[in-house]
Amino acid sequence: MRRLRASRIVLGIIAGLSAGLVNAGLLAVLTGPRAMGVLSGAEEPATGLVIHLILSALSGITYAWLFNPIPDSDAEGLASGLAYGLLWWMILSLNLIPIVLGEGPQWEVEAVASAFPALVGYLFQGAIVGLGYPILYDIVTHWLGPLDEPVEGPQPLAVQHKIVILGGGFAGVTVAQHLERLFAGDESVVMTLISNTNHLLFTPMLSEVTAGGVEAQHISTPLRAFFRWTQVIRGEAKAVDFERRVVKLEVNGPASHAEVSFDHLVLGVGAVTNFFGLPGAEAHAFTFKSLEDANLLRNHVIEMLERADAEQDSERRKALVTFVVAGGGFAGAELVGGLNDFVRGSLWFYPNIPPEEVSLILVHSGERIMPELSFDLADYAHERLKGRGVAFKLSTRLANAVPGAVLLSNGETIRTETLVWTAGNMPHPLIRRMGLDGDAGGAVTTDATLRVTGRPNVWAIGDCAAVPDSYTGKRCPPTAQHAVRQAATLAHNIHAVIRGRKTRQFSYRSLGSFAVLGHQTACAEIRGVKFSGLLAWWLWRAIYLVKLPTLEKKVRVTLDWTVDLFFPRDIVQTTTSHRSTRGVEALARVDARR
């Protein structure tokens, strides 16, 4: 018979209530009757206790929902719980409770200081949930098996099932993590992850690497650190033979090839930059998708500042400190905001560069930047960036790029040595080479269970897949939050197929979007609720710090952010960009063509 399964919601309520009771008891001993007022804002202890327990249950539910999969170690659970407690304190003590009491958000120094006792309480409660939830989860799954998994069906087969995952991004790593938990070391199942890098890049923080806010290694985690039973192969998938069921790899350069066989193949290879055939863009623009891209651009920007400080000719100096970003989506807006902070904040190191000569320009084909956000938030982002010195060329496309200049569709020429392209992506070329059914953009089409059309043993998720959205009827947006949820569903379905059970369809409604604009400013839209300014910036940092993998990386990024509060950005140039040697003398040739 089907056995009843405890849901994550129930586990979250139990964990939250348990932590809330322990926290309330401890605070009652330490602070007396004021304990409930500290945590809930209520004057009456009985009322405060009820409110506190309700909030504790909600916090447990949201923790169970956010941390799926759960942390892999006690240290990670503790770090996640502390970060979650900090976030809960910011939302409740500084915002919601004061608003309910008619006082409005409390972000003044005095108000934050007065809320410090509540911070201690929420951190303690978060630590209890972070440490206790995995234990509770393990106890329940030990007796009942994996949560939400039907138990009927045949027992594991004696033969091996080979699962190969292409791609070491959010999608691929999350699939492998879920499969490891579902199969729990079952030796009849062999899992292999193939990636062209040896790390998972936390892309939401990539612009902070270029802007000097965090170190590159601190937002990248070795793939091998995630897994216990999954084999990791550093290599480039070149082709797939579906008849023989093998993936053909280039593992140690063009002369070294290998083959990996599979029974189930997961495509999570992501997307690459799309220049749309624009003349000169691929040859002269910086891309912005990898750690190498971020480091190369950062060193190039520093090189431009060094050369501009020594340049006597004002026109050439202006060209050196003019930085053009093409593409006004999230990546472009976040990058231009971070670069603007970095460049203008570094000028005091370069006394020979007049601040009025520095120019950051965002070129966007649409009428407003960040069309993914609502109009008022996009307008807020535009005005804040403009107020800090960023110039905009809206309803304008890049027409050409040549050494020393970019040409726009409106006939304008901008003299610059720096062009960054964030204006388009396309699915990885491997998808096209495999000859699978795809949509107009080249993404491989899947059904609602994430199976590739016409290939029952091939699955696809993430940026390279056209997954139907059950809410809109269109393709799911290519975002990390969709990719990791698709990965959980896909892992469930592969496990179900191997065990002879029922698969399920992917369904997920987007939570919303965050965009950081630099200088302690961000904007966010979460299920219709809009945030902007310092609050959104704090939320952005708190949420992404929680999501950042491993305790070590959380600590390192926190230290980077702390140092950034007190010291100027580091302008050490670690490498010399090959594109920095193009020379501003090319500007004369551009003028001659005009």
TORFILO-602788 format. One record per residue (C-alpha): y negated, x, z; residue in one letter; residue number from 1. Coordinates in Angstrom, 2 decimals, padded with zeros to 5 digits. Layout:
# residues N
Y, X, Z, res, n
Y, X, Z, A, NUM
...
END
This chain:
# residues 594
Y, X, Z, res, n
000.00, 000.00, 000.00, M, 1
-003.62, 000.99, -000.45, R, 2
-004.98, 002.49, 002.77, R, 3
-008.52, 001.75, 003.81, L, 4
-010.92, 004.66, 003.31, R, 5
-013.84, 005.48, 005.60, A, 6
-016.99, 005.76, 003.52, S, 7
-019.61, 008.47, 003.74, R, 8
-022.05, 005.82, 004.99, I, 9
-019.85, 005.08, 008.00, V, 10
-019.41, 008.78, 008.71, L, 11
-023.15, 009.28, 008.40, G, 12
-023.83, 006.47, 010.90, I, 13
-021.34, 007.93, 013.38, I, 14
-022.75, 011.44, 013.01, A, 15
-026.36, 010.26, 013.23, G, 16
-025.80, 008.02, 016.25, L, 17
-023.82, 010.72, 018.06, S, 18
-026.54, 013.29, 017.45, A, 19
-029.20, 010.77, 018.44, G, 20
-027.51, 009.98, 021.74, L, 21
-027.02, 013.64, 022.60, V, 22
-030.61, 014.41, 021.65, N, 23
-031.99, 011.45, 023.62, A, 24
-029.98, 012.40, 026.68, G, 25
-031.11, 016.01, 026.61, L, 26
-034.76, 015.07, 026.09, L, 27
-034.55, 012.50, 028.86, A, 28
-033.41, 015.24, 031.23, V, 29
-036.14, 017.62, 030.09, L, 30
-039.08, 015.24, 029.61, T, 31
-038.16, 012.13, 031.57, G, 32
-039.22, 008.67, 030.32, P, 33
-041.49, 010.26, 027.68, R, 34
-038.44, 011.27, 025.62, A, 35
-038.28, 008.14, 023.51, M, 36
-042.02, 008.11, 022.95, G, 37
-041.82, 011.66, 021.66, V, 38
-039.16, 010.76, 019.08, L, 39
-040.02, 007.18, 018.12, S, 40
-043.65, 006.58, 019.06, G, 41
-042.75, 003.57, 021.22, A, 42
-044.24, 003.23, 024.70, E, 43
-041.34, 001.32, 026.30, E, 44
-038.25, 003.53, 026.86, P, 45
-035.79, 000.74, 025.97, A, 46
-037.63, -000.09, 022.74, T, 47
-037.97, 003.56, 021.99, G, 48
-034.23, 004.14, 022.44, L, 49
-033.36, 001.31, 020.02, V, 50
-035.83, 002.61, 017.43, I, 51
-034.57, 006.16, 017.93, H, 52
-030.92, 005.16, 017.43, L, 53
-031.77, 003.15, 014.31, I, 54
-033.64, 006.13, 012.88, L, 55
-030.76, 008.41, 013.91, S, 56
-028.28, 006.23, 012.03, A, 57
-030.52, 006.29, 008.96, L, 58
-030.87, 010.05, 009.21, S, 59
-027.08, 010.41, 009.37, G, 60
-026.63, 008.21, 006.30, I, 61
-029.18, 010.16, 004.27, T, 62
-027.66, 013.46, 005.42, Y, 63
-024.21, 012.32, 004.26, A, 64
-025.73, 011.22, 000.97, W, 65
-027.78, 014.40, 000.37, L, 66
-025.09, 016.90, 001.36, F, 67
-022.38, 015.98, -001.08, N, 68
-020.52, 018.30, -001.25, P, 69
-020.80, 019.21, 002.40, I, 70
-021.75, 022.80, 003.43, P, 71
-018.91, 025.32, 003.21, D, 72
-019.47, 027.04, 006.57, S, 73
-020.86, 026.44, 010.04, D, 74
-023.78, 028.74, 009.24, A, 75
-024.66, 026.73, 006.13, E, 76
-024.23, 023.48, 008.05, G, 77
-026.56, 024.71, 010.78, L, 78
-029.17, 025.87, 008.27, A, 79
-028.94, 022.62, 006.31, S, 80
-029.22, 020.57, 009.50, G, 81
-032.27, 022.51, 010.71, L, 82
-033.98, 022.14, 007.34, A, 83
-033.10, 018.45, 007.32, Y, 84
-034.47, 018.03, 010.85, G, 85
-037.71, 019.68, 009.76, L, 86
-037.98, 017.29, 006.81, L, 87
-037.23, 014.27, 009.03, W, 88
-039.94, 015.39, 011.50, W, 89
-042.49, 015.76, 008.70, M, 90
-041.73, 012.31, 007.30, I, 91
-041.56, 010.44, 010.61, L, 92
-043.74, 012.19, 013.19, S, 93
-046.52, 013.24, 010.84, L, 94
-046.54, 010.28, 008.47, N, 95
-044.51, 007.09, 008.92, L, 96
-044.81, 006.61, 012.69, I, 97
-048.59, 007.30, 012.72, P, 98
-049.03, 004.96, 009.75, I, 99
-047.10, 002.19, 011.53, V, 100
-049.28, 002.75, 014.60, L, 101
-052.38, 002.43, 012.44, G, 102
-053.45, 006.05, 012.81, E, 103
-052.72, 007.31, 009.31, G, 104
-050.95, 010.58, 008.36, P, 105
-051.46, 013.32, 010.95, Q, 106
-051.90, 016.65, 009.14, W, 107
-054.76, 018.10, 011.17, E, 108
-054.00, 021.22, 013.19, V, 109
-054.40, 019.42, 016.51, E, 110
-052.13, 016.55, 015.47, A, 111
-049.43, 018.90, 014.20, V, 112
-049.60, 020.87, 017.45, A, 113
-049.25, 017.70, 019.52, S, 114
-046.16, 016.75, 017.49, A, 115
-044.44, 020.05, 018.30, F, 116
-042.20, 018.57, 021.05, P, 117
-040.91, 016.06, 018.51, A, 118
-040.22, 018.95, 016.11, L, 119
-037.98, 020.57, 018.71, V, 120
-036.14, 017.29, 019.15, G, 121
-035.61, 016.73, 015.45, Y, 122
-034.49, 020.31, 014.87, L, 123
-031.97, 019.95, 017.68, F, 124
-030.72, 016.65, 016.30, Q, 125
-030.53, 018.09, 012.77, G, 126
-028.49, 021.02, 014.07, A, 127
-026.03, 018.62, 015.73, I, 128
-025.63, 016.61, 012.53, V, 129
-025.34, 019.75, 010.39, G, 130
-022.59, 021.20, 012.59, L, 131
-020.89, 017.93, 013.48, G, 132
-020.73, 016.12, 010.15, Y, 133
-018.35, 018.61, 008.45, P, 134
-016.09, 018.46, 011.52, I, 135
-016.08, 014.67, 011.44, L, 136
-015.48, 014.74, 007.68, Y, 137
-012.51, 017.10, 008.08, D, 138
-010.99, 014.94, 010.85, I, 139
-011.20, 011.78, 008.75, V, 140
-009.95, 013.39, 005.55, T, 141
-007.09, 015.06, 007.46, H, 142
-005.77, 011.66, 008.50, W, 143
-006.83, 009.53, 005.55, L, 144
-007.08, 012.00, 002.67, G, 145
-010.11, 012.48, 000.38, P, 146
-012.79, 009.85, 000.88, L, 147
-013.03, 007.04, -001.66, D, 148
-009.86, 008.23, -003.39, E, 149
-007.03, 005.72, -004.04, P, 150
-003.71, 006.99, -002.73, V, 151
-001.20, 005.31, -005.03, E, 152
000.41, 007.24, -007.83, G, 153
002.93, 010.01, -008.31, P, 154
002.94, 013.16, -006.21, Q, 155
001.68, 016.43, -007.68, P, 156
003.77, 017.77, -010.52, L, 157
005.49, 021.14, -010.28, A, 158
003.95, 022.40, -013.54, V, 159
000.54, 024.05, -013.67, Q, 160
-002.53, 022.22, -014.88, H, 161
-005.14, 024.57, -016.28, K, 162
-008.75, 023.44, -015.92, I, 163
-011.35, 025.57, -017.70, V, 164
-015.07, 025.05, -017.01, I, 165
-017.60, 026.48, -019.45, L, 166
-020.98, 027.13, -017.85, G, 167
-022.13, 028.53, -014.52, G, 168
-025.11, 026.23, -013.97, G, 169
-025.50, 023.32, -011.57, F, 170
-023.04, 021.19, -013.53, A, 171
-020.24, 023.74, -013.86, G, 172
-020.46, 025.09, -010.31, V, 173
-020.53, 021.60, -008.78, T, 174
-017.49, 020.51, -010.80, V, 175
-015.53, 023.52, -009.58, A, 176
-016.57, 022.95, -005.96, Q, 177
-015.47, 019.31, -006.04, H, 178
-012.18, 020.20, -007.75, L, 179
-011.45, 022.80, -005.09, E, 180
-011.90, 020.19, -002.37, R, 181
-009.87, 017.56, -004.19, L, 182
-006.92, 019.82, -004.96, F, 183
-007.31, 021.80, -001.70, A, 184
-005.53, 024.93, -002.91, G, 185
-002.74, 023.10, -004.77, D, 186
-000.97, 025.94, -006.59, E, 187
000.04, 023.63, -009.43, S, 188
-003.60, 023.52, -010.55, V, 189
-005.37, 026.61, -011.88, V, 190
-009.17, 026.47, -012.24, M, 191
-011.26, 028.93, -014.24, T, 192
-015.04, 029.04, -014.58, L, 193
-016.54, 030.98, -017.50, I, 194
-020.22, 031.96, -017.45, S, 195
-022.40, 034.42, -019.34, N, 196
-024.08, 035.38, -016.04, T, 197
-022.51, 036.20, -012.69, N, 198
-024.87, 033.97, -010.71, H, 199
-026.12, 030.42, -010.28, L, 200
-029.85, 030.28, -010.90, L, 201
-031.82, 027.80, -008.78, F, 202
-034.12, 026.77, -011.63, T, 203
-036.55, 024.56, -009.63, P, 204
-037.97, 027.75, -008.11, M, 205
-038.06, 029.84, -011.29, L, 206
-041.82, 029.53, -011.76, S, 207
-042.30, 030.99, -008.27, E, 208
-040.58, 034.19, -009.41, V, 209
-043.12, 034.69, -012.20, T, 210
-045.94, 033.75, -009.83, A, 211
-044.73, 036.28, -007.26, G, 212
-043.97, 033.70, -004.57, G, 213
-040.27, 034.57, -004.19, V, 214
-038.03, 037.43, -005.25, E, 215
-035.77, 036.84, -008.23, A, 216
-032.55, 037.65, -006.39, Q, 217
-033.41, 035.18, -003.64, H, 218
-033.03, 032.12, -005.90, I, 219
-029.81, 033.30, -007.52, S, 220
-026.39, 033.19, -005.85, T, 221
-023.25, 035.06, -007.04, P, 222
-020.82, 032.61, -008.57, L, 223
-017.89, 034.21, -006.77, R, 224
-019.49, 033.34, -003.43, A, 225
-018.99, 029.61, -004.09, F, 226
-015.24, 029.53, -004.60, F, 227
-012.01, 030.16, -002.82, R, 228
-009.43, 029.36, -005.50, W, 229
-011.44, 029.24, -008.74, T, 230
-011.25, 032.28, -011.00, Q, 231
-014.63, 033.40, -012.36, V, 232
-014.85, 035.16, -015.74, I, 233
-018.10, 036.73, -016.89, R, 234
-018.10, 036.17, -020.62, G, 235
-019.58, 034.30, -023.58, E, 236
-017.55, 031.44, -025.06, A, 237
-017.64, 031.83, -028.84, K, 238
-015.24, 029.14, -030.05, A, 239
-012.65, 026.60, -028.96, V, 240
-009.31, 026.04, -030.68, D, 241
-008.43, 022.46, -029.77, F, 242
-005.02, 022.59, -031.45, E, 243
-003.88, 025.61, -029.45, R, 244
-005.99, 024.60, -026.45, R, 245
-007.64, 027.97, -026.00, V, 246
-011.21, 029.17, -025.48, V, 247
-012.13, 032.34, -027.36, K, 248
-014.35, 034.67, -025.33, L, 249
-016.47, 037.75, -025.74, E, 250
-016.11, 039.43, -022.35, V, 251
-017.32, 043.04, -022.53, N, 252
-019.51, 043.20, -025.59, G, 253
-018.85, 042.31, -029.24, P, 254
-015.79, 044.54, -029.46, A, 255
-013.95, 042.94, -026.55, S, 256
-012.41, 039.50, -026.95, H, 257
-010.07, 037.35, -024.90, A, 258
-008.49, 033.91, -024.90, E, 259
-008.15, 031.46, -022.02, V, 260
-005.82, 028.48, -022.36, S, 261
-006.59, 025.04, -020.93, F, 262
-005.14, 021.60, -020.33, D, 263
-008.53, 020.16, -019.43, H, 264
-011.79, 021.62, -020.73, L, 265
-015.17, 020.93, -019.12, V, 266
-018.28, 021.59, -021.22, L, 267
-021.29, 022.40, -019.05, G, 268
-022.95, 025.10, -021.14, V, 269
-026.44, 023.62, -020.82, G, 270
-029.29, 024.03, -023.27, A, 271
-031.18, 026.82, -025.01, V, 272
-034.77, 027.10, -026.19, T, 273
-035.62, 025.13, -029.32, N, 274
-038.54, 026.50, -031.40, F, 275
-038.24, 023.68, -033.98, F, 276
-038.48, 026.22, -036.79, G, 277
-042.07, 027.10, -035.88, L, 278
-043.25, 030.22, -037.76, P, 279
-043.75, 033.17, -035.49, G, 280
-042.96, 031.39, -032.22, A, 281
-039.51, 032.87, -031.70, E, 282
-040.74, 036.35, -032.58, A, 283
-043.90, 036.36, -030.45, H, 284
-043.41, 033.89, -027.59, A, 285
-041.87, 034.43, -024.19, F, 286
-039.16, 031.96, -023.24, T, 287
-038.72, 030.65, -019.72, F, 288
-035.15, 029.72, -018.83, K, 289
-033.55, 032.67, -017.02, S, 290
-034.20, 035.31, -014.37, L, 291
-034.67, 037.83, -017.15, E, 292
-037.33, 035.60, -018.72, D, 293
-039.19, 035.19, -015.42, A, 294
-039.13, 038.91, -014.63, N, 295
-040.12, 039.90, -018.15, L, 296
-043.08, 037.51, -018.12, L, 297
-044.22, 038.63, -014.66, R, 298
-044.19, 042.30, -015.66, N, 299
-045.98, 041.47, -018.89, H, 300
-048.74, 039.61, -017.03, V, 301
-049.23, 042.59, -014.72, I, 302
-049.35, 044.86, -017.76, E, 303
-052.09, 042.69, -019.27, M, 304
-054.12, 042.93, -016.06, L, 305
-053.70, 046.71, -015.95, E, 306
-054.82, 047.11, -019.55, R, 307
-057.68, 044.65, -019.19, A, 308
-059.03, 046.53, -016.16, D, 309
-059.31, 049.66, -018.29, A, 310
-060.63, 047.91, -021.45, E, 311
-064.33, 048.39, -022.21, Q, 312
-064.63, 045.90, -025.07, D, 313
-065.23, 042.42, -023.63, S, 314
-063.63, 040.54, -026.55, E, 315
-060.42, 042.52, -026.32, R, 316
-060.45, 042.23, -022.56, R, 317
-060.74, 038.43, -022.83, K, 318
-057.74, 038.37, -025.18, A, 319
-055.69, 040.39, -022.70, L, 320
-056.39, 037.96, -019.86, V, 321
-055.92, 034.81, -021.92, T, 322
-052.51, 033.24, -021.24, F, 323
-051.25, 030.34, -023.36, V, 324
-048.38, 028.07, -022.31, V, 325
-046.98, 025.75, -024.99, A, 326
-045.42, 022.58, -023.60, G, 327
-046.84, 020.22, -020.99, G, 328
-043.64, 018.97, -019.37, G, 329
-042.55, 019.92, -015.87, F, 330
-041.66, 023.50, -016.78, A, 331
-044.96, 024.16, -018.57, G, 332
-047.17, 022.51, -015.94, A, 333
-045.46, 024.25, -013.03, E, 334
-045.56, 027.60, -014.82, L, 335
-049.24, 027.42, -015.77, V, 336
-050.11, 026.40, -012.19, G, 337
-048.16, 029.32, -010.74, G, 338
-049.53, 031.81, -013.26, L, 339
-053.05, 030.62, -012.59, N, 340
-052.62, 031.30, -008.87, D, 341
-051.02, 034.69, -009.52, F, 342
-053.58, 035.95, -012.03, V, 343
-056.69, 034.73, -010.23, R, 344
-055.32, 035.79, -006.86, G, 345
-054.69, 039.31, -008.17, S, 346
-058.20, 039.88, -009.56, L, 347
-059.46, 041.54, -006.40, W, 348
-057.08, 044.41, -007.27, F, 349
-058.82, 044.64, -010.68, Y, 350
-062.59, 044.86, -010.09, P, 351
-063.37, 045.50, -013.77, N, 352
-062.10, 042.08, -014.90, I, 353
-064.81, 039.39, -014.59, P, 354
-063.21, 036.15, -013.28, P, 355
-065.00, 034.11, -015.95, E, 356
-063.10, 036.00, -018.67, E, 357
-059.69, 034.87, -017.37, V, 358
-058.27, 031.90, -019.23, S, 359
-055.08, 029.88, -018.66, L, 360
-054.50, 027.37, -021.47, I, 361
-051.84, 024.65, -021.65, L, 362
-051.12, 023.33, -025.15, V, 363
-049.34, 019.98, -025.27, H, 364
-048.57, 017.61, -028.14, S, 365
-048.88, 014.48, -025.99, G, 366
-051.94, 012.67, -024.71, E, 367
-051.15, 013.61, -021.09, R, 368
-049.11, 016.25, -019.34, I, 369
-045.82, 015.55, -017.57, M, 370
-045.04, 012.21, -019.26, P, 371
-042.03, 011.85, -016.94, E, 372
-044.46, 010.93, -014.14, L, 373
-046.54, 007.78, -013.85, S, 374
-049.99, 007.87, -015.40, F, 375
-051.93, 008.24, -012.16, D, 376
-049.80, 011.15, -010.89, L, 377
-049.97, 012.91, -014.27, A, 378
-053.74, 012.40, -014.23, D, 379
-053.86, 013.81, -010.68, Y, 380
-051.93, 016.90, -011.80, A, 381
-054.24, 017.32, -014.79, H, 382
-057.38, 017.11, -012.67, E, 383
-056.10, 019.47, -009.97, R, 384
-055.06, 022.11, -012.49, L, 385
-058.30, 021.71, -014.40, K, 386
-060.29, 022.08, -011.19, G, 387
-058.59, 025.42, -010.59, R, 388
-059.49, 026.80, -013.97, G, 389
-056.66, 025.72, -016.29, V, 390
-057.81, 024.57, -019.73, A, 391
-055.93, 021.92, -021.72, F, 392
-055.38, 021.36, -025.42, K, 393
-053.85, 017.88, -025.52, L, 394
-052.63, 016.01, -028.59, S, 395
-052.38, 019.47, -030.13, T, 396
-049.43, 021.43, -031.40, R, 397
-048.82, 025.11, -031.91, L, 398
-049.03, 025.74, -035.66, A, 399
-048.24, 029.46, -035.78, N, 400
-048.05, 032.59, -033.69, A, 401
-048.93, 036.08, -034.87, V, 402
-049.47, 039.36, -033.01, P, 403
-052.62, 038.93, -030.96, G, 404
-053.27, 035.22, -031.58, A, 405
-051.90, 031.71, -031.71, V, 406
-053.01, 029.08, -034.23, L, 407
-053.21, 025.42, -033.25, L, 408
-052.73, 022.28, -035.31, S, 409
-056.43, 021.42, -034.95, N, 410
-057.35, 024.61, -036.80, G, 411
-058.38, 026.54, -033.67, E, 412
-057.30, 030.15, -033.17, T, 413
-056.84, 031.53, -029.65, I, 414
-056.89, 035.27, -029.29, R, 415
-054.22, 036.18, -026.79, T, 416
-051.46, 038.64, -026.07, E, 417
-049.42, 036.13, -024.07, T, 418
-047.72, 033.00, -025.39, L, 419
-045.03, 031.27, -023.32, V, 420
-042.86, 028.61, -024.96, W, 421
-041.62, 025.71, -022.80, T, 422
-042.00, 023.01, -025.45, A, 423
-038.42, 022.19, -026.28, G, 424
-034.70, 022.62, -025.62, N, 425
-031.54, 021.92, -027.55, M, 426
-027.84, 021.90, -026.56, P, 427
-026.07, 025.24, -026.59, H, 428
-025.04, 026.34, -030.13, P, 429
-021.39, 026.37, -029.02, L, 430
-021.45, 022.55, -029.04, I, 431
-022.41, 022.51, -032.70, R, 432
-019.80, 025.14, -033.60, R, 433
-017.03, 023.07, -032.02, M, 434
-017.61, 020.22, -034.48, G, 435
-017.56, 017.46, -031.84, L, 436
-019.30, 014.12, -032.23, D, 437
-022.93, 014.44, -031.17, G, 438
-026.15, 012.50, -030.98, D, 439
-029.29, 013.11, -033.05, A, 440
-030.34, 015.97, -030.76, G, 441
-027.01, 017.76, -031.04, G, 442
-025.63, 016.85, -027.60, A, 443
-021.92, 016.01, -027.50, V, 444
-021.32, 012.29, -026.90, T, 445
-019.14, 011.07, -024.05, T, 446
-017.98, 007.74, -022.74, D, 447
-018.86, 006.43, -019.29, A, 448
-016.02, 008.43, -017.70, T, 449
-017.54, 011.64, -019.18, L, 450
-014.72, 012.15, -021.69, R, 451
-015.83, 013.60, -025.02, V, 452
-015.49, 011.11, -027.84, T, 453
-012.14, 011.59, -029.59, G, 454
-010.91, 014.31, -027.18, R, 455
-009.12, 012.84, -024.14, P, 456
-008.67, 016.25, -022.44, N, 457
-012.25, 017.46, -023.05, V, 458
-015.12, 016.48, -020.76, W, 459
-018.86, 017.16, -020.91, A, 460
-021.80, 016.95, -018.51, I, 461
-025.33, 018.23, -018.07, G, 462
-027.87, 019.21, -020.70, D, 463
-025.28, 019.66, -023.46, C, 464
-023.89, 016.13, -023.10, A, 465
-025.15, 012.72, -024.19, A, 466
-023.88, 010.68, -021.23, V, 467
-024.62, 006.93, -021.35, P, 468
-026.96, 005.72, -018.60, D, 469
-025.58, 002.52, -017.09, S, 470
-029.07, 001.43, -015.98, Y, 471
-031.13, 002.05, -019.12, T, 472
-028.50, 001.97, -021.84, G, 473
-029.86, 005.25, -023.18, K, 474
-028.77, 008.85, -022.68, R, 475
-029.01, 010.15, -019.11, C, 476
-031.99, 012.49, -018.74, P, 477
-031.08, 016.20, -018.73, P, 478
-031.98, 016.86, -015.09, T, 479
-030.19, 018.74, -012.32, A, 480
-029.93, 015.64, -010.12, Q, 481
-028.01, 013.84, -012.88, H, 482
-025.88, 016.89, -013.65, A, 483
-024.58, 017.34, -010.10, V, 484
-023.75, 013.62, -009.78, R, 485
-021.99, 013.70, -013.14, Q, 486
-020.05, 016.72, -011.88, A, 487
-018.79, 014.78, -008.84, A, 488
-017.63, 011.89, -011.04, T, 489
-016.02, 014.24, -013.54, L, 490
-014.09, 016.10, -010.84, A, 491
-012.87, 012.75, -009.49, H, 492
-011.71, 011.71, -012.96, N, 493
-009.86, 014.96, -013.74, I, 494
-008.15, 014.71, -010.36, H, 495
-007.31, 011.08, -011.07, A, 496
-005.85, 011.86, -014.50, V, 497
-003.67, 014.67, -013.15, I, 498
-002.48, 012.50, -010.27, R, 499
-001.97, 009.45, -012.46, G, 500
-004.69, 007.37, -010.87, R, 501
-007.61, 005.33, -012.07, K, 502
-010.77, 007.00, -013.37, T, 503
-014.25, 005.67, -012.67, R, 504
-017.43, 005.37, -014.69, Q, 505
-020.52, 007.41, -014.04, F, 506
-023.46, 005.46, -012.65, S, 507
-026.58, 006.90, -011.08, Y, 508
-030.20, 005.87, -010.80, R, 509
-032.72, 008.70, -010.67, S, 510
-034.35, 009.28, -007.29, L, 511
-037.59, 010.43, -008.84, G, 512
-039.37, 013.65, -009.71, S, 513
-041.18, 016.53, -008.04, F, 514
-043.68, 018.92, -009.65, A, 515
-045.34, 021.79, -007.80, V, 516
-048.79, 022.68, -009.13, L, 517
-049.46, 025.86, -007.19, G, 518
-051.88, 026.49, -004.31, H, 519
-050.12, 024.21, -001.80, Q, 520
-050.30, 021.23, -004.12, T, 521
-047.59, 019.10, -005.69, A, 522
-046.98, 015.57, -006.86, C, 523
-043.88, 013.47, -006.46, A, 524
-042.56, 010.03, -007.28, E, 525
-039.50, 008.89, -005.33, I, 526
-038.15, 005.44, -006.22, R, 527
-041.65, 004.21, -006.98, G, 528
-043.26, 005.77, -003.88, V, 529
-045.88, 008.32, -004.88, K, 530
-046.92, 011.45, -003.01, F, 531
-049.46, 014.10, -003.89, S, 532
-051.29, 017.04, -002.42, G, 533
-050.19, 018.98, 000.65, L, 534
-047.63, 016.38, 001.77, L, 535
-045.86, 016.46, -001.60, A, 536
-045.94, 020.28, -001.51, W, 537
-044.29, 020.31, 001.92, W, 538
-041.68, 017.79, 000.76, L, 539
-040.99, 019.87, -002.35, W, 540
-040.42, 022.97, -000.27, R, 541
-038.36, 021.25, 002.41, A, 542
-036.07, 019.40, -000.01, I, 543
-035.45, 022.35, -002.30, Y, 544
-034.93, 024.71, 000.62, L, 545
-032.20, 022.36, 001.82, V, 546
-030.64, 022.29, -001.63, K, 547
-030.82, 026.07, -002.12, L, 548
-027.24, 027.42, -001.86, P, 549
-026.09, 029.59, 001.07, T, 550
-027.72, 030.37, 004.39, L, 551
-028.68, 033.86, 003.24, E, 552
-030.78, 032.57, 000.34, K, 553
-032.44, 029.93, 002.52, K, 554
-033.49, 032.61, 005.01, V, 555
-034.72, 034.99, 002.31, R, 556
-036.81, 032.35, 000.55, V, 557
-038.24, 031.17, 003.88, T, 558
-039.28, 034.75, 004.63, L, 559
-040.81, 035.07, 001.14, D, 560
-042.87, 031.93, 001.71, W, 561
-043.93, 033.11, 005.17, T, 562
-045.08, 036.49, 003.85, V, 563
-046.94, 034.72, 001.04, D, 564
-049.05, 032.84, 003.62, L, 565
-050.53, 036.06, 005.02, F, 566
-050.47, 038.65, 002.22, F, 567
-051.61, 038.76, -001.42, P, 568
-049.08, 038.57, -004.24, R, 569
-047.24, 041.79, -005.05, D, 570
-048.44, 043.35, -008.33, I, 571
-045.80, 046.09, -008.57, V, 572
-044.66, 046.35, -012.20, Q, 573
-040.94, 047.08, -012.22, T, 574
-040.46, 047.31, -016.00, T, 575
-042.65, 047.51, -019.08, T, 576
-042.33, 044.55, -021.41, S, 577
-041.56, 045.56, -024.98, H, 578
-043.89, 042.76, -026.03, R, 579
-046.71, 044.29, -024.01, S, 580
-046.88, 047.17, -026.49, T, 581
-047.92, 045.03, -029.45, R, 582
-051.49, 046.21, -029.07, G, 583
-054.75, 044.33, -029.22, V, 584
-055.64, 046.17, -032.41, E, 585
-053.63, 043.43, -034.13, A, 586
-056.54, 041.11, -033.33, L, 587
-058.60, 042.74, -036.05, A, 588
-055.92, 041.91, -038.60, R, 589
-055.93, 038.28, -037.39, V, 590
-059.68, 038.10, -037.90, D, 591
-059.30, 039.55, -041.39, A, 592
-056.93, 036.74, -042.36, R, 593
-059.30, 034.00, -041.21, R, 594
END
